[in-house]
Amino acid sequence: MEKKVTVKMNKSYTILISLIVALGGFLLGFDSAVISGAIKGITIYFKMSEWQLGFSVGCVVFGAMAGNILAGPLSDRFGRKNMLIIVAALFSISATWSALATGYTEFIIARIIGGIGIGGAILIAPIYIAEIAPPKLRGSLVSFNQLNIVIGISVAYFSNYFLVNIEGEAWRWMLGVEAIPAIIYFFALFTVPKSPRWLIFKLNEVKIARKTLMRIGGEEYAEITLAEIQRGLDKKEEKGKLSDIFKHKYATIMIIALGIAFFQQITGINAVFYYAPTIFEQAGGSTDSSFLQAIVVGLTNLVFTFVAIWLIDKLGRKPLLLIGTTFMTIALLMATFAFNNATYNFNDTTLGKVSNKEIMVALSDLNGKSFDGQTALFTEVSSKLDEELFLEFKRNEITNFISINATLVLIAILLYVASFAISLGPVMWTLISEIFPSKIKGIAISVVGFFNSLISFSVTQVFPWELSNLGPTVTFAIYALLSLCAVFFVYKYVIETKGRTLEEVEELLINK
């Protein structure tokens, strides 16, 4: 029978360590969302095409894929703490370099460096916290990282709002300000101990590990935990190989994991986070109001993440996924409806708002005309402008002519983000940590994480092109259709894991 720990835990010390390490999650969220405010500035400065803009935003995810692959093996070899220090340095370098970049190529390299940091932080920080935390506190302490990601996204939107009107190149300040928390994170990590489990598994440093464990929970807790670690060493279970995940018996598990990872990203969440101000400007908002609305998006994401943490063990995983994906579909259809009913009106007032005089003169003979959709508008306008001016019109001037129910667009985006935050956002990672048997869990989660990042990269790469060439109506209609597919996928394939032991889940899912 397992010996019960009766000693009082040093909660404040353990929480402090976890909060310091979870700052990696904050930087991850901040780095992911801060680019949304810089899009217009970098597009003009680096003279980007839609595909170059898409790559400059999505290359962070490209870097994250490399970080996902490298983080596990390197943290096993060199330690969680040491790799987190390197991650903090990568965030600092990326923020500083991207803010100072004078060429497109070096800007991309700086962004990819930050992406590698994201890929490392998303895997290593939760592993470290799980290894340092006592069992009773583990769930809540590991959730600090997910919560900090969402807080980081919200703070990035606030930061962009307050920096957008700085004289000169505001985008440099938006990207560079991340260096401040990154440098704080770098130095703060030197104050946290190395993972006791890593010390024993890798270096056999039992004395140092015991000191850390005693500080967390006292002598009795330290001895019991050391005994558990030793039992884990004695087991010597054969590690799973990459080829194992393709075996027939794991087919159902892989369908669920890869399906959820696919739908989490293909339904457009990162496009909304990365391009939130752009979307609101497409809906006819001013620059200031679009940045303010992006803040509301971030706060909605934060609030409903708390709701998800509260509900996930009450309602269960599958009900949350079904509710969330259903309302995501409704929200995306609302956005499609709003943009589909938009009109584009040319009159003295709207033409007077055009900042590019050459475009204003070329389009002056459209005065008095109205267009019911972007297709008709683009057909007419493209015949009057050369390729460069037409691109300029689509990026910066089209919002001057649109007449749309902007309130409906805002409600649709907020409903979409809230629905995602209670379902596909947090539930995916919880679900895949539960459905994989321990033998293949490490390698399988890395593969699923890589696949998830690959889909995210694809979405962020294509989104600017979709907005400019297909228009927001078709773009949101595509995401609505994919979200509806997610509802049917969850209903047909996903099982409920709430209240079941990991062994019961394994028995239910493994094909005999």
N, C-alpha and C positions, 0 to 999 in steps of 0.2 A: 504493500500500500504506500502511496506517495506521501512523503512527509509534508505537513502543512506549514507554510511560512507564517509565523505570527508576529514577526518583528515589524516595527513601523518603518515605512520607506521614507527616504529623504526625497520627498516629491519635488521640492523646490529646486534641488540640484539637477535632478533628472529632467524636469521641465525646462530649466535654463539651457542645458546641453541640447535638448531637442529643438528648442526655439532657435538657437544659434545655427544648428545644422539645417533646419527648415528654411533659413533665409535663402538657401539655394533655390527652394521652390518659389520664393518671392521674386528672385532674379529671373528665374525661368518665365514666370508669368509676365513680368515687366518687359523683358526682352522680346517676348512674343507679340505683345500688344503695342509697344511704343512706336513701332514702324508705321502704324495707322495714321499718326499725325504728321509724319514726315513725307508721306507719299507725294503730295503735290510739289513740295520743295525739291526732293531728289529727282523727280521726273523732269522738272524744268532744268535743274543744274546739270544733270548728266545727259540731258536730251535723249531720254529713253523711249523706245517703242513699247507697245503693250507687253510683248513677250519679255523684253528686258526688265520692265517693271515687275512682271510676274515672277521672274527669276530672282530679282533683287529682294523681293519679299519672301519667296518660297525657299531660297537657298539656305535659310536658317534651318528649315526642316531637313534639307539635304545634309547639312552639317550634323543635325541631331541624329540622323541615321548612322553616321560614322561614330558619333558619341555612344549610341546604343550598343554598337558592336564592340567597341573598345572598353567601355566602362566596367563591365562585369569581370573579364579576365584581368584587367589592370588593377582593379580594386582588390581582387583576390591575391594578386602578386605583391602589390606595394602597400596595400592597406586602404581602408575607407577614408580615414582622415587625410592621408597624404594626397589621395586623388581629389578629394573635395577642395583642398588648398589649390591644386592645379586648376580645378574647375573655376574657382573664384578668380584666379589670375587670368583665365581665358575670357571671362566676362569683362574684367577690367580692360584688357587689351582690346577686345572687340568694341566696347563702348567708346573708348578714346580714339581708336583708329578710324572707326566708321564716322565719327564726328569730324575728324580732321581730313578725311579722304578728299582727294582732288581729281581722282579718275575712277571710272566705272569699275575697272578690274580690281583695284585695291579696295574699293567699297565692298565688292562681292566677297573678297577674301576675308575682310574684317567681319562681315556678317556670318560667313561660314564658321569662323573661329568661335563666334558667339553660339552658333548652332551646336558645335561640338560640346560646348559648356552645357547647353540645354540637355543634350542627350546623356551627358554624364550625371547631371544633377537629378534628372527625373528617375534614374535608377539607383544611384549610390546613396542619396540622402535618406530615402525610405529604408534601405537595407541597414544603414548605420543606426537609425533610430530604433528599428525593430530589434537589432542586436544588443542595444544598450538598455532598452526599456524593460522593466519588470512586467510579467504577464498581465497583471491587472490593469496596467496603464498603457499597454502596447497599442491597443486599438486607437485610443484617443490621441496618443502622442504621434503615431504614424500619420493620422489624419491632419496634423499640423501642416505637413508638407503640401497636401492637396489644397488646404485652406489658404496657405500662403501663395500658392500659384494664382488663385482667384483674386486674392488681395493685390498681388503684383500687377495683374491685368487692370484692376480698378485704379490703382495709383498711377499707372502709365497714362490712362485716359485723363486723370486730373492734371498730371504733369504737363501733358500736351496742351490742355486747355489754357493753362496759365502761361505757357511759353509761346503760344502760337503768334502772338502779336509783338514779340521782341523784334526790334529793328534789325535789319540784315537777314542773315540766313538762319531762321528760327529752327529749321530741321536739325542743324548741327547741335544746338542746345538740347533739343528733345532726345537725340540719340546719346549725347555725351553725358547727360546727367546720371545715367545708369552707373557710371564709373564710381560715383560716391558710395552707394550701398555695396557695390562689388568690392571696393577696397576695404570697407568696414567688415564685410564677410571674410575677406582674406585674412585679416589680422585676428578677428574673433575666433577663427577656427584653430588658431594656435593654443587657445585656452581649453579646448575640449580634449578629453582623453582618447586614446586609441580604443577601438572596439575590443572588449575583453575576449570575445569569441575568436576574432581574427588573430589576436595575440597568441592564443593557445593553439588554434588550428594551424597557423602558419609558422610561428616562431617558438612555440612551446614556452612562452614567457608567462608561466603560471603566477609568479609573484606579483608582477605588474598588473596582471588581470585581476588578481585577488584584491589589490589595493583599490582599483576602480569600483569593483563590485561591493566592497565594504562601504565605500563612500555613498553608493546608491542605496544600499539596503541593510547595512550592518554585517556583522560577522556570520550570523546564522544564514542569512540570505546568500552571502558570498559562498559559503561551503556547499549549500544545496545547489546553487547555480553551477559551481565548478564540477560537482558530481554529474549534473545533467549534461554539461559540455563533454565530460569524459565519456559518458555513455554514448553520446553521438559519435565520438572518435572511435569507440570500440565497435560500433555497428559496421563501419566500412562498407556501406551500401554502394553497389556498382553505379557509377554515374551514367545518366542517359546520354545517348549520342544523337546527333542531328538526324540521322537516318531513322531513329526510333519514332519520331513524330509522324512519319509517313506510313507507319504500320496500320493495317486494317483495324486493329482493336482500338486505335485512338481516332478513327475517322470522325465519329460523332462529336467528340470534343473539339477537334480541329475545325469542323464546320461551324460550330457555335462560336469559337474564339475568333476565327478569321472573319466570319460574317459580322459579328458585333464590331470588330476593329474596322472593317470596311465601312459599315453604315455610320459609325461614329464620325468619320471624316468626310465621306462622300456626300453627306447631306448639307455640307457647306458651313459648318460652324467656324472654322478658321478664316474662311473668306469674310464672314461677318465681323469677327474680331479684328482681323488685319485691316479691313477696308471700311469699318463702320462710318467714319466721317465722309468717305467717298460716297457711300450708299445714301446717306442723308443729304449730301449735296445734290446727288442725282434726283432726290425728291424735292429739290427746289429750295433747300435751306441755305442760309448764309454760312460762311466759314465758322464764325463764332458759334452759331446755334448748332451746327453739325458736330462740333467738338463737345459742346455741352450735352447733346443727346448721346454721344459716345460714352460720356461719364455715367449717364443713367443706365446704359447697357451694362457697363462694368459693375455697377451697384446691384442691378437685377441679378446678374450672374452670382455675385457674392451672397446675397440674401437667400437665393434658392439653392445654393450649395449647402447652406446651413439646414434648409428644409430637407434636402436629400439625406444628410447625415442623420437627421432626426427620424426619417421615415424608413430608411433602408432595412432596418431590422424589425420594423413594425409591419409595414405592408409587404415587404419582400422585394426581391430583385425584378422578377418578371412583371408584376403589376406596375411598378414604377416605369419600366421600359415601355410597356404598352400604353400607359397614360401619357408619358413624355413624347413618344414618337407620334402618337395620334394628334396631340396638340401642336407638335412641330409641323405636321402636315397641314393642319388648319391654318397656322400662322403663315406658312409659306404661300398657301393659296390666297390668303388675305393680301400679302405683298404683291403677288401676281395680279390680283384683281385691281389693286390700287394703281399699279404702273400701267396696266392694260387700259384703264380708263383715263389715263393722263392725256392731255392735249398740249400741243406746242404752238404757241401764238406769236405771230410776228406783228408788232405795232411800234409806234414811236417810242413808247416806254421801254419795251423789251429790247429793241435794237439799241436804244440809248445806253443800256447797261453793258454792252459788249466792249471789252477793254482793248481788243485788237482792232485797230481802225481799218486795216485792210479787209478783215472779215466783215466788219460792219458795212463797208461800202459795197462789197461783193453781194451781200445778202439784202441790200436795201430794197431791191425790186420785189422781195417777198412780203413787203409791208402790206398788212391787211389779210394775209393768208393764215390758215390754221391747219394743223396736221393732227390726225387721230392716233398716230403711232410712230415709233421710231423708224420703222422700215420706210414708210412714205417720206418721212422727214429726211432721212439719210440719202434716199434716192435723189431728192430734189437738191439738197445742199451740196452733195458730192459733185453734182454737175456744174456747180458755180465756183468751187474752190479747188485748188491743186491739192495734191496728196498731203503735203506738210500742213497747209492751213486747215484741211478737213480734219486731220488728227488733232490739231489745236482746238478746233471747234468742239469735237467730241469730248475732249478732256476738260476744257475750261469754260466754254461758252454755252453749251447746251442747257445748263441749269438756268440761264437767264430767261429761257422761253417756255419752260415747263409749267403747266398748271395741273396740280395733283392734290389729292387728299393726303397731305403730309402727316396729319395726325394718325390716319389709318396705317401708314407705313411705319410710324414709330411704334404704335400698338402691336403691329404684326412682328416687328423685330424683337420687341421686349417679350412678347409671348413665346416666340421661338427660342430666345436665349433662356428664359425661365424653364421652358419645357426640356431643353437640352440639359440644363443644370441639375434637374432632378432625375434624369434618366441616363442617356448615353454617356454624359460627361463622367460622373463618378462611378456609375454601376459597372461600366465595362471593366475597369481595373479590378474592382472587387470580385466580379464574376470570374475573370480569367485566373485570379489567384486561388480560386476555390475549385475549379473544375479539372485542373491538371494534377495528375498523380505526382508525388514528390520526386520520383525517379527522373521525370522529364520536365519538371516545372521550370527550372532555370533556363534551359535551352529553348523550351517552347515559348515562354514569355518574351524572351529576347527576339525570337522569330516574329511573334505577333506584334511586338512593339515596333520592329523594323517595318513590317507590312503596314501598320497604322501610320507611321511617319511617311512612308512612300505615297500612300493615298492622300495624306495631308499636303505633301509637296505638290502632287498633281493638281489638287483643287486650287491651291493658292497660285500656282503657275498659270492656270487657264482663266481664272476669274476676271482679271482686267480685260483680257481679250473678249470674254463672253459679254461683259458690260458694254464694251465699245461696239462690238460687231453683231451680237444677237440682241442686245438691249436687255434692260432689267426684267421686262415681262417674261421673255423666254427663259432667262437665267433662273429666275425664281420658280418658274413652272417646272423646270428640270429638277431642281432641288426638292420641290413638292412631290413629284413623282417618285423620286428616290426615297424620300421619307415615308411615303405610303408603302413602298416595297419593304422598308425596315419594319413597319407594323406587322406585315404578314410573316416576315422572317422570324421575328420575336415570337409571334403566336404559334408558329409551326415547330420551331427548333429549340428555342431556349427553355430550359427547365428551371424550376424554382429550387434554390439551394438553401433558402432560409430554414433554420431549425434542423438541418441535416448535418451529420458529421462529414468530414472530408472523405472518410472511408465509404459512407453511404452514397455520396455523390459519385465516387469512383466506380462503385459497383453498378450504379444506375447508367453510367455513360460508357463504360468500356465494352466494346463489342466482343462477345465471346467467340 
